Amino acid sequence: MRLERDHGCRTGLTWRCDVRADPPMDRLIDAFEAHGFTLQGESFGVVNLDADGDRRHRVILVPKTGRLQLRLDYTTPHEERDAEAARVGTLLARILEEGDALPP
């Protein structure tokens, strides 16, 4: 899995990666929840999950297109954002593997 800064993001708060299109959502959401994320809702095919903990990072998943966006908590200090994205990215890779959502 390759996490990269989202197009047009200048503040280091928005990151993206590709996942398998149409992943098994029940299994994937279970994997997110097992790692401390809470499902906030689904609308128009978009799934929103928030990380529990000191920093409220958000994951937005569009299953049909296989797009995942990570939005770091705005309180993340600027100088820590790249490292925090890498840390969360490692966790996301584990979750995506457990949820059978890594791209082929």
N, C-alpha and C positions, 0 to 999 in steps of 0.2 A: 504494500500500500504506500502510495506517495502523497503526503500531505504538503500542499503548497499554498502560499499566500493567494487569496482570492483576487481575481482581476479587479483592478481599481482600488484595492485596499492600501491606504497609505499609513494607517495607524497600527497595523499589525494585529488587529483584533479579529479579522475574518479570514478563515482558511478553508480549503476545499480539498476533496479527493473524490475519486470515482469508486463506486461499489458495483457489485453485480446488479444488473437491471432485474427488477421483479424478484428480489430476494424473498426467502420464506419469512414473512414479517413477524409471525408469532414467535418463531425461534429467535429472530434478531432482537425483538423488543425484550424478550426474556433475558437475552445476553446483556443488553444495556442495563436492565434493572438489576441483574446480578452484580453489576459493577458500580452501583450507586447512582444510576440515572433514573429519573422519574418521567414517565410519559405525561406530557402536558396536553396533548391532544392531537387529533388528526383532522385536517380539513382540506378538501380539494386534492386529495392524494398526497398531501405533505404531512410528514410526521415530525412533531416537535418534542424533544427530550431535554430536560435540564439535569445538570450534574448536581448532586447533593454535596455539600461541603462548604468550606470557607469561600470558595469562588464559585459563582453560579454560571458556569459555562453552559452554552446551549448548543445542541446538535439539531440540525434541520436536515431531514432526509426526504428525498424525492424518489421513491422506489421505481416509478416507471422509467425514469431517465438514468437512474443509477448515480445520482449526484448526492453527495453529503457535504454539508457546510458546517464548520465549527466556528462558533462565535465565542471568543474569549470574553470573560467577564470584563466590563469596562474598568473595573478597579485594578486590574492587573497592571502593575507598573510597566511603563514603556520599555525600560531596559530588560525586563524579564519576559516579554511577550514571545520572542522567538523560542526561548528555552521552554516556556510553558506550553506553547503549541507542540513542540517536539515531545514533551512529556505526555500530554493528552493524546497526541498522535500515536504513541506507542500503545497506550491503553485502547484507543479506537481500533488499532490493528488486531489486538487480541479479541476484542468484542466482535469485530467483523468476521474473524476466523471462526469463533464459536458460533456465530449466527449464520454461518455459511453464506456470507455476503461479499467475500473478496472476489474481485473480477477474475475471469479465467486467464 
